[in-house]
């Protein structure tokens, strides 16, 4: 395990573990193609990661648009959230996601 590499395990019905599949994992698995992570936030069925470059990556359930990609399609692996740069912190709720830009502006998805 390298510093900044996120790992996940457990239920994966929506792909919220970021492993590229919907298979559950009883042991920690690396989140695919994602490194240099400084913060992670996970709700019941989707996950977010904030990288040190200020970009936000999202995966899992997207039935309410909580991944912020403009679709309602679940993502099985991390996808960069378009339009979110210079982010300093993230959060997740049941079917929504939040991000705060360095300027203090709050973004809400879902």
Residue pairs with C-beta under 8 A, 6 or more apart in sequence:
1 7
1 30
2 35
4 35
4 36
4 37
4 38
4 52
5 30
5 31
5 34
5 35
5 37
6 18
6 30
6 31
6 34
6 37
6 40
6 49
7 28
7 29
7 30
7 31
8 16
8 17
8 18
8 19
8 25
8 28
8 29
8 31
8 42
8 47
9 17
9 25
9 26
9 27
9 28
9 29
10 17
10 24
10 25
11 24
12 19
12 21
12 22
12 23
12 24
12 25
13 22
13 24
13 45
14 22
14 45
14 46
14 60
14 61
14 74
15 21
15 22
15 59
15 60
15 61
15 74
15 75
15 76
15 77
16 42
16 44
16 45
16 46
16 47
16 59
16 60
16 61
17 25
17 29
17 31
17 47
17 60
18 31
18 32
18 34
18 47
18 59
18 60
18 76
18 77
18 78
19 25
19 29
19 30
19 31
19 32
19 76
19 77
20 32
20 76
20 77
21 76
22 76
31 47
31 49
31 59
31 77
31 78
32 77
32 78
33 77
33 78
34 49
34 51
34 57
34 78
35 51
36 51
36 52
36 53
37 49
37 50
37 51
37 52
38 50
38 51
38 52
39 49
39 50
39 89
39 90
40 47
40 48
40 49
40 50
41 47
41 48
41 90
41 91
41 92
41 97
42 48
42 92
43 66
43 92
43 93
43 94
43 95
43 97
44 94
45 60
45 61
46 58
46 59
46 60
46 61
46 62
46 66
46 67
46 92
46 97
47 58
47 59
47 60
47 92
48 56
48 57
48 58
48 81
48 90
48 91
48 92
48 97
48 99
49 56
49 57
49 58
49 78
49 90
50 56
50 57
50 87
50 88
50 89
50 90
50 99
51 57
54 85
54 86
54 87
54 88
54 102
55 80
55 81
55 84
55 85
55 87
56 68
56 80
56 81
56 84
56 87
56 90
56 99
57 78
57 79
57 80
57 81
58 66
58 67
58 68
58 69
58 75
58 78
58 79
58 81
58 97
59 67
59 75
59 76
59 77
59 78
59 79
60 67
60 74
60 75
61 74
61 95
62 69
62 71
62 72
62 73
62 74
62 75
63 72
63 74
63 95
64 72
64 95
64 96
64 110
65 71
65 72
65 109
65 110
66 92
66 95
66 96
66 97
66 109
66 110
67 75
67 79
67 81
67 97
67 109
68 81
68 82
68 83
68 84
68 97
68 107
68 109
68 110
69 75
69 79
69 81
69 82
70 82
81 99
81 109
84 99
84 101
84 107
85 101
86 101
86 102
86 103
87 99
87 100
87 101
87 102
87 107
88 100
88 101
88 102
89 99
89 100
90 97
90 98
90 99
90 100
91 97
91 98
91 99
92 98
93 110
95 110
96 108
96 109
96 110
97 108
97 109
97 110
98 106
98 107
98 108
98 109
99 106
99 107
99 109
100 106
100 107
101 107
